[in-house]
Amino acid sequence: MFRGSPQHSGVYEGDGPTTFTKVKWKFHTAGMVIGSPVVVHAVVYVGSTDGNLYAIDSESGKLQWKFAVKSRIPSTPAVAGGVVYFPAYDGNFYAVDASDGKLKWKFKTGGERRFAAKHLHGVQPVAETMPDPFDSYLSSPAVLSGTVYFGSGDGNVYALNAESGALNWKFQTGDIVHASPAIADGTVFIGSWDSFFYAIDAKTGQEKWRFKTGEDPDIHNQVGIQSSAAVADGMVFFGCRDSHLYALDARTGEKKWAYSANGSWVVGSPAVKNGKVYFPTSDSSTLFAADAKSGQIVHSLGFHGWYLYSSPAIAGNMLYLGSTQGNLVAVDLANLTRVWSFETDGSKERGRNFTNADGTPKSEALYHGNFYDDMVTGVGRVMSLGAIISSPVVVDKTVYVGSADGNLYALI
């Protein structure tokens, strides 16, 4: 499932490649690969905005089957008990057989939509309600003890019977829920665009506590939780578009510390290992390593001004992270230094048109004006560079990562 486990620690078993040798294979879809892949029993499962969920042989990169929903799938599937679970933008949550892609059941939510507000991000027209083009993902499900949990654009968090699709419970929040649930010690941890982070009893759906993050009633830029939580050592960590990474007591919701990113969103989900929490920022384009107990920053690594939406994956002594530049960067955990990087096909083909000599983005070429349509077009230009907002997965010394150029890459 997303981030490798119900706790969403972002840590994978075994080691990852310390040097880049080659592209083992790439699998092309007709859309963008925004969600992350999962690898189970030598099969890679991944969705695409072309409306298909794909099952791909992890050794050869050959298609085993695909399941068509004719709707975007910008989420990461979960695989449990021989079943693949995922939501799509058509407002359905699907369960398909992992071996052949046959539908087992589907559940209809109240419908998907993006976060929307007037004067969004300060662009014009001021009085128009605008869907947020940076609301990139759908909630990725987590499966535990026969129950599948996920959030929805209808504002609910759902718990379904994994076998039948029957509703166990739903929990209503005040707005879009596109963060992904983390589960630990009988509690579901998830944030909403209503500015609250929730702890919900996994069995009953009753609220245990909630934590208030920032608001932005004018331009709605510094508000909303897209980041999924990571739970480790009695703490829960999550990022927010109010430009903070929060660390809370998992049992009580008490704030232990918060790191201010000075206006930069924290959209990527944190990874936690050996007493350190690793998290990326968007506008300030930096990967941070902080002491998990105190919040003190230990190391940091800049990404040349390119937004970071991807979530870090840790395997052994290596960390892997994608950027909107269309690069996957492999980092030594000891001091957050670059070890190797990989450039997507989209970045190779179009990156030069939008990149300065020092590696920073040509912002004026990407975003031309202060009208809503200009912002949407600018996001499209960034995606055309083969941006990696998918989060990498590391299995058997292979890094699997999706790209907006339509490819799923297997790197060794």
KAGI-V302856 format. One line per field, one symbol per residue. psi: psi as a letter, one per 20 degrees, with the letter a starting at -180 (. if undefined). A space follows every 10 residues. Layout:
# KAGI-V302856
psi->???
This chain:
# KAGI-V302856
psi->rpjirhilhj pqqaqrpiqp grogrqpprj aqngrqqqpp lkpppqrqii jqpqppphgh jqpgrqppik qqmlrprqpp kjqppqqrij jqpqoqphhi jqpgrqppaj qqrrpqrqkp jjrqphjppp qoiinhqrpp qqppljppqr rqijjqpqoq phghjqpgrq ppaiapnirq pqppljpppq rrijjqpqpp phghjqpgrq pparrmifjk glqqohqqqp ppljqppqrq ijkqpqoqph hijppgrppp jlipqngqpq qppljqppqq qfgilppqpq phhhippgrq pqkkjpqohq qqppocjqqp pqriikqppp pphgjlqpgr qpprghghhi hhhjprhjiq qnhhhgoiak qghhgghggh gghijkqoiq pqpoplkppp qrqijiqppo p.
